[in-house]
Amino acid sequence: MKLVLFTACMLAAVPASAQSGVLRLSGTEGKVTAPVTVELVPLPDPGPGRRRVRIVGLPSVSAPSLTLDVSAENGIALASPVVWTGAATAGEEVALEVELVVNGPGEQRLVVAATVKHDNGFSQTGLHVFSLNPAANASFLKRLPAAPTDPGGRRILEVPAATP
């Protein structure tokens, strides 16, 4: 099961010489995003208080340098520092297995900074934030009324009819 939860990207100004074939526009806003997709794949936990995940980076462009820098916050820590650097090849996955130490309750976040450096010195960095325990801060959902169901347990949806 692969999880892609939340992605926020940051970039420096784009020189006109780097705008052809290197950039990808996202959504209707036309924001420039880093040309790397990052996914998080859960692995079996090695023991109590520890979690393992596989981080998969997939660049959509070829470039001399790709760096994946992993950090953890809010209730988890990295068992050891994780930074990978190598050449980026379009369509070729980079996979890292990461062991995490759970050191507190609540929402646990893993942050992956993917940086691509191009031949002309231009670099793009995307920050990918993954929430590993999103239900910990979703206590407000318990206060919402339960959806009505029929005797068979199926959810009842009420659709107001338009008046003529």
C-alpha positions as CSV (number, residue, x, y, z in Angstrom):
1,M,0.0,0.0,0.0
2,K,1.5,3.3,-1.0
3,L,0.6,6.6,0.7
4,V,1.0,10.0,-0.8
5,L,-0.5,12.3,1.7
6,F,0.6,15.9,1.5
7,T,3.1,17.8,-0.6
8,A,4.3,21.4,-0.3
9,C,6.9,22.7,-2.7
10,M,9.3,25.6,-2.5
11,L,11.4,27.1,-5.4
12,A,13.7,29.9,-6.1
13,A,13.1,32.2,-9.1
14,V,13.3,30.5,-12.4
15,P,15.7,31.9,-15.0
16,A,14.2,32.1,-18.5
17,S,17.0,29.8,-19.9
18,A,15.8,27.0,-17.6
19,Q,12.1,27.2,-18.5
20,S,12.0,24.8,-21.5
21,G,11.4,21.2,-20.7
22,V,12.6,21.3,-17.1
23,L,9.6,22.6,-15.2
24,R,6.2,21.0,-14.4
25,L,3.2,23.2,-13.7
26,S,0.7,21.9,-11.1
27,G,-3.0,22.6,-10.9
28,T,-4.8,25.6,-12.2
29,E,-2.7,28.0,-10.2
30,G,0.3,27.3,-12.4
31,K,2.7,26.9,-9.5
32,V,6.2,25.6,-10.3
33,T,6.9,22.3,-8.6
34,A,10.1,20.2,-8.2
35,P,10.3,17.5,-10.8
36,V,10.4,14.7,-8.2
37,T,7.5,12.6,-6.9
38,V,8.0,11.2,-3.4
39,E,6.0,8.3,-2.0
40,L,6.0,6.6,1.4
41,V,5.5,2.8,1.6
42,P,5.0,1.4,5.1
43,L,7.1,-1.7,6.0
44,P,6.6,-4.2,8.9
45,D,7.5,-2.7,12.3
46,P,10.7,-4.2,13.7
47,G,9.5,-4.0,17.3
48,P,7.8,-1.8,19.9
49,G,8.6,1.9,19.6
50,R,10.0,1.5,16.1
51,R,8.6,1.9,12.6
52,R,10.1,1.2,9.2
53,V,9.1,2.9,5.9
54,R,10.4,2.9,2.4
55,I,10.8,6.3,0.7
56,V,10.6,6.2,-3.1
57,G,11.7,9.2,-5.1
58,L,10.9,9.4,-8.8
59,P,12.4,12.2,-10.8
60,S,10.7,13.2,-14.0
61,V,13.9,14.8,-15.4
62,S,17.5,13.8,-15.8
63,A,20.0,16.0,-13.9
64,P,23.5,15.7,-12.6
65,S,22.4,15.8,-8.9
66,L,19.4,14.6,-6.9
67,T,19.5,14.8,-3.1
68,L,16.8,13.3,-0.8
69,D,17.2,14.6,2.8
70,V,14.8,13.0,5.3
71,S,13.9,14.5,8.7
72,A,11.3,13.6,11.4
73,E,9.3,15.7,13.8
74,N,6.4,15.6,16.3
75,G,6.8,12.3,18.2
76,I,9.3,10.4,15.9
77,A,13.0,10.6,15.3
78,L,15.3,9.0,12.7
79,A,17.3,6.0,14.0
80,S,20.2,7.4,12.0
81,P,20.6,10.4,9.6
82,V,19.2,9.8,6.1
83,V,20.6,11.8,3.2
84,W,21.0,10.3,-0.3
85,T,22.8,12.1,-3.2
86,G,23.3,10.8,-6.7
87,A,22.5,11.5,-10.4
88,A,18.8,11.9,-11.3
89,T,17.6,9.8,-14.2
90,A,14.1,10.5,-15.5
91,G,11.8,7.7,-14.6
92,E,14.3,5.8,-12.5
93,E,13.2,5.3,-8.8
94,V,15.4,5.9,-5.8
95,A,14.4,3.8,-2.8
96,L,15.5,4.4,0.8
97,E,14.5,2.2,3.8
98,V,14.3,4.3,7.0
99,E,13.9,3.2,10.5
100,L,12.1,5.5,12.9
101,V,12.0,5.7,16.7
102,V,8.6,6.6,18.2
103,N,9.3,9.0,21.1
104,G,5.9,10.6,21.7
105,P,2.2,10.6,21.1
106,G,0.2,12.6,18.5
107,E,0.6,13.2,14.9
108,Q,4.0,12.0,13.6
109,R,5.4,13.7,10.6
110,L,8.2,12.7,8.2
111,V,9.6,15.4,5.9
112,V,11.5,14.6,2.7
113,A,13.3,17.5,0.9
114,A,14.0,16.5,-2.7
115,T,16.5,18.8,-4.5
116,V,17.4,18.6,-8.2
117,K,20.4,20.5,-9.5
118,H,20.6,21.1,-13.2
119,D,23.6,21.6,-15.6
120,N,23.2,25.3,-15.7
121,G,23.4,25.7,-11.8
122,F,19.6,26.0,-11.4
123,S,18.2,23.9,-8.5
124,Q,14.7,23.0,-7.5
125,T,13.6,21.8,-4.0
126,G,10.3,20.2,-3.1
127,L,9.3,19.6,0.5
128,H,7.1,16.5,0.9
129,V,5.4,16.1,4.3
130,F,3.9,12.8,5.3
131,S,1.6,12.4,8.4
132,L,2.1,9.0,9.8
133,N,-0.6,9.2,12.5
134,P,-3.2,11.7,11.3
135,A,-6.1,10.3,13.5
136,A,-4.3,11.5,16.6
137,N,-5.3,15.1,16.0
138,A,-8.7,14.3,14.5
139,S,-10.6,14.0,17.9
140,F,-13.1,16.6,16.6
141,L,-14.5,13.9,14.3
142,K,-15.8,12.0,17.3
143,R,-18.0,14.9,18.2
144,L,-19.8,14.9,14.8
145,P,-23.1,13.1,14.7
146,A,-23.1,9.6,13.3
147,A,-24.4,9.3,9.7
148,P,-27.9,7.7,9.7
149,T,-28.1,4.1,8.6
150,D,-30.9,1.7,7.6
151,P,-31.5,-1.6,9.5
152,G,-29.0,-3.3,7.1
153,G,-26.2,-0.9,8.2
154,R,-26.1,1.0,4.9
155,R,-25.6,4.8,5.1
156,I,-28.7,6.8,4.3
157,L,-28.1,9.9,2.2
158,E,-30.8,12.6,2.1
159,V,-30.9,14.6,-1.1
160,P,-33.2,17.6,-1.1
161,A,-35.6,17.7,-4.0
162,A,-35.7,20.9,-6.1
163,T,-39.2,22.5,-6.1
164,P,-40.7,23.3,-9.4
